[in-house]
Amino acid sequence: MRPVQLTVVGATASTPFLPDIYQNPFQIGIGVSATGLLGTTNLSWAIEHCFDYTTVINPLWNGNSSVTWFQNSGLGGNSSGTSLLTANGNYAFAVAAIRLNVYSAGNATTVVTANFIQSVNSP
């Protein structure tokens, strides 16, 4: 699988991406960063995943409805002031879909980017 980059501007959820659930072992490295944090800006965000594979592979799935999103316990939180957000983590267990969700951005110019790299077994 090629590396995936999800970017969110302001407070919204990214389009989910579907990792290759057939990789064994299932391993995804994640790096998150934000720019545009100025003054008293507060940022609340999370990497989220779902397990409803049957729904997410349906071509009519719109990316948000009909699934339960779970927060990655190690990738999410709050940042405020002039501090820049950087975080990293991983998935060591299979999930059906992953997204970046920015709950509050403080200002409309805050850009949050998540990079995902999934290990693959080469032939």
N, CA, C and O atoms as a MOPAC input file, in Angstrom:
PM7 MOZYME 1SCF
protein

 N      0.84000 1    -1.17400 1     0.00000 1
 C      0.00000 1     0.00000 1     0.00000 1
 C      0.88700 1     1.23900 1     0.00000 1
 O      1.88500 1     1.29300 1     0.71700 1
 N      0.53100 1     2.20600 1    -0.78200 1
 C      1.26800 1     3.47000 1    -0.83200 1
 C      0.97300 1     4.29400 1     0.42100 1
 O     -0.10100 1     4.16200 1     1.00900 1
 N      1.91600 1     5.14000 1     0.83200 1
 C      1.64400 1     6.02800 1     1.96200 1
 C      0.43000 1     6.91300 1     1.67800 1
 O      0.17100 1     7.28500 1     0.53400 1
 N     -0.30500 1     7.24000 1     2.73300 1
 C     -1.52100 1     8.04500 1     2.62300 1
 C     -1.35100 1     9.29400 1     3.48000 1
 O     -0.83800 1     9.22500 1     4.59600 1
 N     -1.78300 1    10.43300 1     2.95200 1
 C     -1.75800 1    11.67600 1     3.71000 1
 C     -3.16800 1    12.25000 1     3.75200 1
 O     -3.79900 1    12.45300 1     2.71400 1
 N     -3.66100 1    12.51200 1     4.98100 1
 C     -4.96600 1    13.13300 1     5.17600 1
 C     -4.74200 1    14.52700 1     5.75000 1
 O     -3.98300 1    14.69100 1     6.70500 1
 N     -5.39600 1    15.52400 1     5.17700 1
 C     -5.25200 1    16.90100 1     5.63100 1
 C     -6.62200 1    17.48700 1     5.91700 1
 O     -7.56700 1    17.30700 1     5.14900 1
 N     -6.71100 1    18.19900 1     7.04800 1
 C     -7.94900 1    18.85600 1     7.45200 1
 C     -7.63300 1    20.33000 1     7.70800 1
 O     -6.64800 1    20.65000 1     8.37300 1
 N     -8.46800 1    21.22000 1     7.18200 1
 C     -8.34800 1    22.65300 1     7.44900 1
 C     -9.56100 1    23.05400 1     8.27400 1
 O    -10.69900 1    22.89300 1     7.83500 1
 N     -9.31300 1    23.58100 1     9.47600 1
 C    -10.41600 1    23.93300 1    10.36300 1
 C    -10.93700 1    22.71300 1    11.09200 1
 O    -10.25000 1    21.69900 1    11.20600 1
 N    -12.17200 1    22.82500 1    11.58800 1
 C    -12.77400 1    21.74800 1    12.37800 1
 C    -13.68000 1    20.89400 1    11.49800 1
 O    -14.78000 1    21.31300 1    11.13700 1
 N    -13.21300 1    19.69800 1    11.15700 1
 C    -13.97200 1    18.75000 1    10.34900 1
 C    -13.26000 1    17.40200 1    10.37800 1
 O    -12.15200 1    17.29100 1    10.90200 1
 N    -13.88500 1    16.40100 1     9.82500 1
 C    -13.27100 1    15.07200 1     9.71300 1
 C    -12.78000 1    14.87400 1     8.28500 1
 O    -13.40400 1    15.34000 1     7.33200 1
 N    -11.66200 1    14.18100 1     8.15000 1
 C    -11.12700 1    13.88700 1     6.82400 1
 C    -11.93800 1    12.77500 1     6.16500 1
 O    -12.75200 1    12.10600 1     6.80200 1
 N    -11.69300 1    12.60400 1     4.89400 1
 C    -12.21300 1    11.44100 1     4.19500 1
 C    -11.48000 1    10.22600 1     4.74900 1
 O    -10.25100 1    10.24000 1     4.81900 1
 N    -12.19600 1     9.17600 1     5.14400 1
 C    -11.51000 1     7.99200 1     5.66800 1
 C    -10.73000 1     7.26400 1     4.57000 1
 O    -11.05900 1     7.35800 1     3.38700 1
 N     -9.70100 1     6.54400 1     4.98400 1
 C     -9.02900 1     5.66800 1     4.03000 1
 C     -9.12100 1     4.23600 1     4.54600 1
 O     -9.23600 1     3.98800 1     5.74700 1
 N     -9.06800 1     3.31200 1     3.60600 1
 C     -9.21700 1     1.89200 1     3.91600 1
 C     -7.85600 1     1.21200 1     3.82300 1
 O     -7.31900 1     1.06600 1     2.72500 1
 N     -7.28900 1     0.79500 1     4.95000 1
 C     -6.00400 1     0.09500 1     4.90300 1
 C     -6.18100 1    -1.32300 1     4.36000 1
 O     -7.29900 1    -1.83000 1     4.26300 1
 N     -5.08200 1    -1.94000 1     4.01400 1
 C     -5.10300 1    -3.32500 1     3.53200 1
 C     -5.20100 1    -4.25400 1     4.74100 1
 O     -4.20600 1    -4.50600 1     5.42200 1
 N     -6.40300 1    -4.75800 1     5.00200 1
 C     -6.61500 1    -5.59600 1     6.19200 1
 C     -6.01900 1    -6.98700 1     6.04700 1
 O     -5.97100 1    -7.74400 1     7.01700 1
 N     -5.56600 1    -7.33200 1     4.85500 1
 C     -5.02000 1    -8.66700 1     4.62800 1
 C     -3.52100 1    -8.75600 1     4.88900 1
 O     -2.94600 1    -9.83600 1     4.75700 1
 N     -2.87200 1    -7.65300 1     5.25600 1
 C     -1.45200 1    -7.69400 1     5.58500 1
 C     -1.25500 1    -8.38800 1     6.92900 1
 O     -1.96700 1    -8.11800 1     7.89500 1
 N     -0.28200 1    -9.28100 1     6.96900 1
 C      0.00000 1   -10.00900 1     8.19400 1
 C      1.50900 1   -10.02900 1     8.41000 1
 O      2.22100 1   -10.69800 1     7.66100 1
 N      2.00900 1    -9.32200 1     9.40300 1
 C      1.26200 1    -8.61200 1    10.43700 1
 C      0.72900 1    -7.27800 1     9.91100 1
 O      1.29300 1    -6.68300 1     8.99200 1
 N     -0.35700 1    -6.83200 1    10.50900 1
 C     -0.98100 1    -5.55500 1    10.17000 1
 C     -0.23900 1    -4.46800 1    10.93900 1
 O     -0.27800 1    -4.44400 1    12.16900 1
 N      0.43700 1    -3.57000 1    10.22600 1
 C      1.22300 1    -2.52200 1    10.88400 1
 C      1.08600 1    -1.21800 1    10.11800 1
 O      1.33400 1    -1.17200 1     8.91300 1
 N      0.68500 1    -0.14400 1    10.82500 1
 C      0.60100 1     1.18000 1    10.21900 1
 C      1.27600 1     2.18000 1    11.14600 1
 O      0.91400 1     2.28600 1    12.31800 1
 N      2.25400 1     2.91200 1    10.62800 1
 C      2.87300 1     4.00200 1    11.36100 1
 C      2.14000 1     5.29400 1    11.04200 1
 O      1.72600 1     5.51100 1     9.90300 1
 N      1.97600 1     6.16800 1    12.05900 1
 C      1.19800 1     7.39400 1    11.89500 1
 C      1.98500 1     8.57300 1    12.45700 1
 O      2.54700 1     8.48900 1    13.54900 1
 N      2.01900 1     9.66100 1    11.71200 1
 C      2.60200 1    10.91100 1    12.18200 1
 C      1.61500 1    12.04000 1    11.95000 1
 O      1.06900 1    12.17100 1    10.85400 1
 N      1.38000 1    12.85600 1    12.96900 1
 C      0.40200 1    13.94600 1    12.87900 1
 C      1.11700 1    15.25400 1    13.19000 1
 O      1.93800 1    15.31900 1    14.10500 1
 N      0.80000 1    16.29800 1    12.42200 1
 C      1.36200 1    17.62300 1    12.69400 1
 C      0.32700 1    18.68400 1    12.34700 1
 O     -0.59400 1    18.44300 1    11.56700 1
 N      0.49600 1    19.86900 1    12.94200 1
 C     -0.42500 1    20.98100 1    12.68200 1
 C      0.35800 1    22.25200 1    12.47700 1
 O      1.42800 1    22.44100 1    13.05400 1
 N     -0.18900 1    23.12800 1    11.64600 1
 C      0.36600 1    24.45700 1    11.45400 1
 C     -0.76800 1    25.46300 1    11.57800 1
 O     -1.94200 1    25.10500 1    11.47700 1
 N     -0.41900 1    26.69300 1    11.79100 1
 C     -1.43100 1    27.73300 1    11.88800 1
 C     -1.93800 1    27.96500 1    13.29300 1
 O     -2.94500 1    28.64900 1    13.47500 1
 N     -1.25300 1    27.40000 1    14.31700 1
 C     -1.67200 1    27.62900 1    15.69900 1
 C     -1.11000 1    28.96900 1    16.15200 1
 O      0.09400 1    29.09300 1    16.37200 1
 N     -1.96100 1    29.96000 1    16.29000 1
 C     -1.51200 1    31.30000 1    16.63700 1
 C     -2.25000 1    31.81300 1    17.86200 1
 O     -3.44500 1    31.56800 1    18.02100 1
 N     -1.53900 1    32.52400 1    18.72600 1
 C     -2.17000 1    33.17400 1    19.87000 1
 C     -2.84900 1    32.21200 1    20.80300 1
 O     -2.19800 1    31.32800 1    21.36000 1
 N     -4.13500 1    32.36000 1    20.98600 1
 C     -4.88700 1    31.54400 1    21.94700 1
 C     -5.65700 1    30.42500 1    21.27200 1
 O     -6.64100 1    29.93000 1    21.82100 1
 N     -5.22700 1    30.02600 1    20.10500 1
 C     -5.91600 1    28.96700 1    19.37200 1
 C     -5.91200 1    27.66400 1    20.16400 1
 O     -4.87500 1    27.24400 1    20.67800 1
 N     -7.06500 1    27.03600 1    20.25800 1
 C     -7.17800 1    25.71700 1    20.88800 1
 C     -7.48100 1    24.69300 1    19.80900 1
 O     -8.30700 1    24.92900 1    18.92800 1
 N     -6.81900 1    23.57300 1    19.88400 1
 C     -6.98800 1    22.51800 1    18.89700 1
 C     -7.33200 1    21.22700 1    19.62600 1
 O     -6.61900 1    20.81400 1    20.54100 1
 N     -8.42400 1    20.59500 1    19.21700 1
 C     -8.82700 1    19.30600 1    19.77100 1
 C     -8.99200 1    18.34400 1    18.59500 1
 O     -9.73000 1    18.63500 1    17.65300 1
 N     -8.31100 1    17.20300 1    18.64500 1
 C     -8.26400 1    16.31300 1    17.49000 1
 C     -8.12100 1    14.86200 1    17.92500 1
 O     -7.83300 1    14.57700 1    19.08700 1
 N     -8.32400 1    13.94300 1    16.97500 1
 C     -8.11200 1    12.51200 1    17.22800 1
 C     -7.96200 1    11.76800 1    15.90700 1
 O     -8.54000 1    12.15000 1    14.89000 1
 N     -7.17700 1    10.70400 1    15.94600 1
 C     -7.18700 1     9.70600 1    14.88000 1
 C     -8.25700 1     8.69800 1    15.30100 1
 O     -8.26700 1     8.23100 1    16.43900 1
 N     -9.14600 1     8.37200 1    14.38100 1
 C    -10.26200 1     7.47300 1    14.68700 1
 C    -10.28400 1     6.30400 1    13.71000 1
 O     -9.79100 1     6.40400 1    12.58700 1
 N    -10.86300 1     5.20000 1    14.15700 1
 C    -10.98500 1     4.02200 1    13.30500 1
 C    -12.34800 1     3.37300 1    13.51700 1
 O    -13.03000 1     3.62900 1    14.50900 1
 N    -12.72400 1     2.52900 1    12.56600 1
 C    -13.95500 1     1.74200 1    12.71100 1
 C    -13.64800 1     0.30500 1    12.30800 1
 O    -12.62800 1     0.01400 1    11.68200 1
 N    -14.55300 1    -0.57400 1    12.68400 1
 C    -14.37200 1    -2.00400 1    12.40600 1
 C    -15.41700 1    -2.56200 1    11.43700 1
 O    -15.36000 1    -3.74700 1    11.10700 1
 N    -16.35600 1    -1.75600 1    10.97800 1
 C    -17.47100 1    -2.22200 1    10.16200 1
 C    -17.05100 1    -2.37000 1     8.69400 1
 O    -17.40500 1    -1.55400 1     7.84300 1
 N    -16.29700 1    -3.42100 1     8.42700 1
 C    -15.74000 1    -3.65700 1     7.09600 1
 C    -16.83000 1    -3.79300 1     6.03400 1
 O    -16.67100 1    -3.28000 1     4.92600 1
 N    -17.92000 1    -4.46700 1     6.34400 1
 C    -19.00100 1    -4.67000 1     5.38400 1
 C    -19.57000 1    -3.34300 1     4.90700 1
 O    -19.90400 1    -3.20200 1     3.73000 1
 N    -19.68500 1    -2.37500 1     5.79600 1
 C    -20.20700 1    -1.05900 1     5.41400 1
 C    -19.19500 1    -0.26500 1     4.61000 1
 O    -19.54600 1     0.31400 1     3.58100 1
 N    -17.94900 1    -0.22300 1     5.05600 1
 C    -16.97200 1     0.65900 1     4.41000 1
 C    -16.57000 1     0.20800 1     3.01100 1
 O    -16.12700 1     1.03300 1     2.21100 1
 N    -16.71100 1    -1.08100 1     2.69000 1
 C    -16.37800 1    -1.51500 1     1.32700 1
 C    -17.54000 1    -1.32300 1     0.35600 1
 O    -17.37700 1    -1.52600 1    -0.84700 1
 N    -18.70000 1    -0.93900 1     0.86000 1
 C    -19.85500 1    -0.66800 1     0.00300 1
 C    -19.57900 1     0.59000 1    -0.82000 1
 O    -19.26300 1     1.63200 1    -0.24500 1
 N    -19.68700 1     0.52300 1    -2.13700 1
 C    -19.40600 1     1.70500 1    -2.97200 1
 C    -20.31600 1     2.89800 1    -2.66700 1
 O    -19.98500 1     4.02600 1    -3.03000 1
 N    -21.43600 1     2.67300 1    -2.01900 1
 C    -22.36200 1     3.76400 1    -1.70600 1
 C    -22.08200 1     4.40700 1    -0.34800 1
 O    -22.74500 1     5.37700 1     0.02000 1
 N    -21.11000 1     3.88200 1     0.40200 1
 C    -20.79100 1     4.45400 1     1.72200 1
 C    -20.24600 1     5.85500 1     1.54300 1
 O    -19.36100 1     6.07800 1     0.71700 1
 N    -20.77300 1     6.82000 1     2.32500 1
 C    -20.37500 1     8.21900 1     2.16000 1
 C    -19.19600 1     8.62800 1     3.04200 1
 O    -18.79700 1     9.79200 1     3.01400 1
 N    -18.63300 1     7.71400 1     3.81800 1
 C    -17.46000 1     8.02600 1     4.61200 1
 C    -17.72500 1     8.39200 1     6.05200 1
 O    -16.78900 1     8.43200 1     6.85000 1
 N    -18.95600 1     8.65800 1     6.41200 1
 C    -19.22200 1     9.09500 1     7.76800 1
 C    -20.36300 1     8.35900 1     8.45800 1
 O    -20.25300 1     8.02200 1     9.63700 1
 N    -21.43900 1     8.10900 1     7.75400 1
 C    -22.60800 1     7.54000 1     8.40700 1
 C    -22.52400 1     6.02300 1     8.54200 1
 O    -21.72100 1     5.36200 1     7.88300 1
 N    -23.36000 1     5.50300 1     9.39800 1
 C    -23.58700 1     4.06000 1     9.54200 1
 C    -22.43900 1     3.26300 1    10.15000 1
 O    -22.47600 1     2.03300 1    10.11000 1
 N    -21.43100 1     3.90800 1    10.70600 1
 C    -20.38100 1     3.18300 1    11.39900 1
 C    -20.11400 1     3.86800 1    12.73800 1
 O    -20.40400 1     5.05100 1    12.91500 1
 N    -19.56100 1     3.11000 1    13.66500 1
 C    -19.15300 1     3.66600 1    14.95100 1
 C    -17.66500 1     3.94100 1    14.89400 1
 O    -16.86700 1     3.03900 1    14.63800 1
 N    -17.29100 1     5.20000 1    15.13700 1
 C    -15.88000 1     5.59300 1    15.13200 1
 C    -15.33200 1     5.50900 1    16.54000 1
 O    -15.96300 1     5.97300 1    17.48900 1
 N    -14.14300 1     4.91100 1    16.67800 1
 C    -13.44600 1     4.77800 1    17.95400 1
 C    -12.18800 1     5.63300 1    17.90700 1
 O    -11.49000 1     5.64900 1    16.89300 1
 N    -11.89000 1     6.34000 1    18.98500 1
 C    -10.66000 1     7.11900 1    19.04200 1
 C     -9.46900 1     6.20400 1    19.29300 1
 O     -9.54000 1     5.29500 1    20.12000 1
 N     -8.38400 1     6.44700 1    18.58200 1
 C     -7.12300 1     5.77100 1    18.87200 1
 C     -6.64400 1     6.32200 1    20.20700 1
 O     -6.41700 1     7.52600 1    20.33000 1
 N     -6.48700 1     5.47100 1    21.19900 1
 C     -6.17300 1     5.92900 1    22.55800 1
 C     -4.83200 1     6.64500 1    22.66700 1
 O     -4.61300 1     7.37600 1    23.63300 1
 N     -3.94000 1     6.46200 1    21.72000 1
 C     -2.64400 1     7.09900 1    21.79900 1
 C     -2.47300 1     8.30000 1    20.88500 1
 O     -1.45200 1     8.98400 1    20.95300 1
 N     -3.45800 1     8.57000 1    20.02700 1
 C     -3.32400 1     9.65700 1    19.05800 1
 C     -4.54100 1    10.56900 1    19.10100 1
 O     -5.54100 1    10.33100 1    18.42300 1
 N     -4.43800 1    11.59600 1    19.89500 1
 C     -5.49800 1    12.58000 1    20.01700 1
 C     -5.21500 1    13.45600 1    21.20300 1
 O     -4.34500 1    13.15600 1    22.02000 1
 N     -5.94500 1    14.53500 1    21.29600 1
 C     -5.77100 1    15.39200 1    22.44800 1
 C     -6.01100 1    16.83800 1    22.13700 1
 O     -6.72700 1    17.18200 1    21.19700 1
 N     -5.40300 1    17.68700 1    22.94200 1
 C     -5.58000 1    19.12500 1    22.83600 1
 C     -4.23800 1    19.81400 1    22.77100 1
 O     -3.25900 1    19.35600 1    23.35900 1
 N     -4.20200 1    20.90900 1    22.05600 1
 C     -3.03000 1    21.75800 1    21.98800 1
 C     -3.53300 1    23.18800 1    21.99900 1
 O     -4.57700 1    23.48300 1    21.41900 1
 N     -2.80300 1    24.07800 1    22.65200 1
 C     -3.25800 1    25.45700 1    22.70800 1
 C     -2.09600 1    26.41600 1    22.61600 1
 O     -0.93500 1    26.03300 1    22.76300 1
 N     -2.42800 1    27.67200 1    22.37000 1
 C     -1.40900 1    28.71000 1    22.29100 1
 C     -0.56900 1    28.59600 1    21.04600 1
 O     -1.06700 1    28.22100 1    19.98500 1
 N      0.68000 1    28.91200 1    21.16400 1
 C      1.56700 1    28.92100 1    20.00000 1
 C      2.30900 1    27.59300 1    19.81700 1
 O      3.13600 1    27.46400 1    18.91500 1
 N      2.01600 1    26.61600 1    20.66600 1
 C      2.69000 1    25.32900 1    20.52600 1
 C      2.24800 1    24.63300 1    19.24400 1
 O      1.07900 1    24.69600 1    18.86300 1
 N      3.17100 1    23.98700 1    18.60100 1
 C      2.85500 1    23.24200 1    17.39200 1
 C      2.62500 1    21.78500 1    17.75000 1
 O      3.35600 1    21.20100 1    18.55000 1
 N      1.62100 1    21.22100 1    17.15800 1
 C      1.27500 1    19.83400 1    17.41000 1
 C      2.15800 1    18.91200 1    16.59200 1
 O      2.28200 1    19.08700 1    15.38000 1
 N      2.77100 1    17.93500 1    17.23800 1
 C      3.40600 1    16.81000 1    16.56400 1
 C      3.13100 1    15.58400 1    17.42500 1
 O      3.28900 1    15.62400 1    18.64500 1
 N      2.72600 1    14.51600 1    16.79600 1
 C      2.44300 1    13.27400 1    17.51600 1
 C      2.67800 1    12.11200 1    16.56900 1
 O      2.58200 1    12.25500 1    15.35000 1
 N      2.99000 1    10.95200 1    17.15000 1
 C      3.13500 1     9.75700 1    16.32500 1
 C      2.65300 1     8.55000 1    17.09300 1
 O      2.60400 1     8.55200 1    18.32300 1
 N      2.29700 1     7.52100 1    16.35000 1
 C      1.81200 1     6.28800 1    16.94900 1
 C      1.65400 1     5.23900 1    15.87700 1
 O      2.24300 1     5.34300 1    14.80100 1
 N      0.85200 1     4.21700 1    16.17200 1
 C      0.70300 1     3.13400 1    15.20700 1
 C     -0.57300 1     2.35100 1    15.43600 1
 O     -1.23300 1     2.48500 1    16.46600 1
 N     -0.90000 1     1.54300 1    14.46500 1
 C     -1.92300 1     0.51000 1    14.58900 1
 C     -1.21700 1    -0.82400 1    14.42600 1
 O     -0.52300 1    -1.05200 1    13.43500 1
 N     -1.39500 1    -1.70000 1    15.39700 1
 C     -0.82600 1    -3.03400 1    15.32200 1
 C     -1.93400 1    -4.07100 1    15.16200 1
 O     -1.67200 1    -5.27400 1    15.15700 1
 N     -3.17100 1    -3.59900 1    15.03100 1
 C     -4.32100 1    -4.48800 1    14.84800 1
 C     -5.13900 1    -3.97700 1    13.67400 1
 O     -5.17900 1    -2.77700 1    13.40300 1
 N     -5.78800 1    -4.89900 1    12.98200 1
 C     -6.53400 1    -4.52400 1    11.77700 1
 C     -7.75900 1    -3.68800 1    12.10400 1
 O     -8.47600 1    -3.95900 1    13.06800 1
 N     -7.98800 1    -2.66800 1    11.28500 1
 C     -9.18100 1    -1.83000 1    11.36400 1
 C     -9.70600 1    -1.64300 1     9.94600 1
 O     -8.94500 1    -1.73000 1     8.98200 1
 N    -11.00700 1    -1.38600 1     9.81900 1
 C    -11.61800 1    -1.28000 1     8.49800 1
 C    -11.35400 1     0.06000 1     7.82000 1
 O    -11.14300 1     0.11000 1     6.60800 1
 N    -11.36500 1     1.14900 1     8.59500 1
 C    -11.14800 1     2.48400 1     8.03800 1
 C    -10.53300 1     3.37400 1     9.10800 1
 O    -10.73100 1     3.15500 1    10.30400 1
 N     -9.78500 1     4.38300 1     8.66500 1
 C     -9.12200 1     5.32800 1     9.57800 1
 C     -9.37100 1     6.73800 1     9.05700 1
 O     -9.37800 1     6.97000 1     7.84800 1
 N     -9.57700 1     7.69200 1     9.99200 1
 C     -9.73300 1     9.08500 1     9.59900 1
 C     -9.09800 1    10.00300 1    10.64000 1
 O     -8.82800 1     9.59400 1    11.76900 1
 N     -8.86800 1    11.23300 1    10.24300 1
 C     -8.40900 1    12.30000 1    11.12400 1
 C     -9.62000 1    13.16500 1    11.41600 1
 O    -10.29000 1    13.61900 1    10.48900 1
 N     -9.91500 1    13.40200 1    12.69700 1
 C    -11.06000 1    14.22300 1    13.06700 1
 C    -10.57800 1    15.38100 1    13.92500 1
 O    -10.01100 1    15.17000 1    14.99600 1
 N    -10.80000 1    16.60300 1    13.45800 1
 C    -10.48300 1    17.80400 1    14.21800 1
 C    -11.80100 1    18.32300 1    14.77200 1
 O    -12.65300 1    18.80600 1    14.02600 1
 N    -11.96100 1    18.21900 1    16.09500 1
 C    -13.20600 1    18.60900 1    16.75600 1
 C    -13.32300 1    20.12400 1    16.86900 1
 O    -14.39200 1    20.68400 1    16.62800 1
 N    -12.23700 1    20.78300 1    17.23400 1
 C    -12.22100 1    22.24500 1    17.28000 1
 C    -10.83600 1    22.71700 1    16.87700 1
 O     -9.82200 1    22.18200 1    17.32600 1
 N    -10.81500 1    23.72800 1    16.02100 1
 C     -9.54300 1    24.19600 1    15.48500 1
 C     -9.17300 1    25.58700 1    15.98400 1
 O     -8.04300 1    26.02900 1    15.77300 1
 N    -10.07500 1    26.27200 1    16.62600 1
 C     -9.76400 1    27.60200 1    17.12600 1
 C     -9.82000 1    28.65900 1    16.04800 1
 O    -10.38100 1    29.73200 1    16.27000 1
 N     -9.25200 1    28.38500 1    14.88000 1
 C     -9.39900 1    29.29200 1    13.74400 1
 C     -9.47600 1    28.47300 1    12.46200 1
 O     -9.06200 1    27.31400 1    12.41700 1
 N    -10.00700 1    29.09200 1    11.43900 1
 C    -10.27300 1    28.38300 1    10.19300 1
 C     -9.01900 1    28.11300 1     9.37000 1
 O     -9.08900 1    27.41800 1     8.35600 1
 N     -7.86700 1    28.65500 1     9.79000 1
 C     -6.64500 1    28.45300 1     9.01500 1
 C     -5.74400 1    27.37200 1     9.58700 1
 O     -4.68500 1    27.09200 1     9.02700 1
 N     -6.14600 1    26.76500 1    10.68900 1
 C     -5.35000 1    25.68500 1    11.26500 1
 C     -5.39900 1    24.47200 1    10.34200 1
 O     -6.47500 1    24.00100 1     9.97600 1
 N     -4.23000 1    23.97700 1     9.97400 1
 C     -4.12400 1    22.81900 1     9.08200 1
 C     -3.52600 1    21.66800 1     9.87900 1
 O     -2.44400 1    21.79800 1    10.45100 1
 N     -4.23100 1    20.54300 1     9.91400 1
 C     -3.73700 1    19.34200 1    10.58800 1
 C     -3.53000 1    18.27100 1     9.52800 1
 O     -4.41400 1    18.01600 1     8.71000 1
 N     -2.36200 1    17.64700 1     9.54700 1
 C     -2.01000 1    16.63100 1     8.55800 1
 C     -1.61300 1    15.34600 1     9.25800 1
 O     -0.84900 1    15.36500 1    10.22300 1
 N     -2.13400 1    14.23100 1     8.76900 1
 C     -1.76900 1    12.91500 1     9.27300 1
 C     -1.19000 1    12.09600 1     8.12100 1
 O     -1.78600 1    11.99700 1     7.04900 1
 N     -0.01900 1    11.51300 1     8.36300 1
 C      0.63600 1    10.64600 1     7.37900 1
 C      0.59700 1     9.20700 1     7.87000 1
 O      0.88000 1     8.93500 1     9.03700 1
 N      0.24500 1     8.28600 1     6.97800 1
 C      0.11100 1     6.87200 1     7.31600 1
 C      0.98900 1     6.05600 1     6.38300 1
 O      0.95600 1     6.24000 1     5.16600 1
 N      1.77200 1     5.15600 1     6.95500 1
 C      2.57400 1     4.23800 1     6.16200 1
 C      2.30600 1     2.83400 1     6.66700 1
 O      2.56400 1     2.52200 1     7.82900 1
 N      1.78100 1     1.98100 1     5.78100 1
 C      1.47500 1     0.60400 1     6.15100 1
 C      2.55800 1    -0.32600 1     5.62600 1
 O      2.90900 1    -0.28800 1     4.44700 1
 N      3.08300 1    -1.16100 1     6.51700 1
 C      4.06400 1    -2.17500 1     6.09800 1
 C      3.36800 1    -3.22300 1     5.25700 1
 O      2.21300 1    -3.57300 1     5.50000 1
 N      4.08800 1    -3.71800 1     4.26500 1
 C      3.52400 1    -4.75800 1     3.40900 1
 C      4.51900 1    -5.89200 1     3.27100 1
 O      5.72800 1    -5.70400 1     3.40200 1
 N      3.99200 1    -7.05500 1     3.01000 1
 C      4.82800 1    -8.21400 1     2.73000 1
 C      5.09900 1    -8.24100 1     1.22900 1
 O      4.18300 1    -8.45200 1     0.43400 1
 N      6.33500 1    -8.03200 1     0.84900 1
 C      6.69600 1    -8.04100 1    -0.55900 1
 C      6.78000 1    -9.47500 1    -1.06600 1
 O      7.16900 1   -10.38400 1    -0.33300 1
 N      6.41100 1    -9.66300 1    -2.33000 1
 C      6.49400 1   -11.03400 1    -2.87000 1
 C      7.91200 1   -11.51200 1    -3.01500 1
 O      8.14200 1   -12.63800 1    -3.45400 1

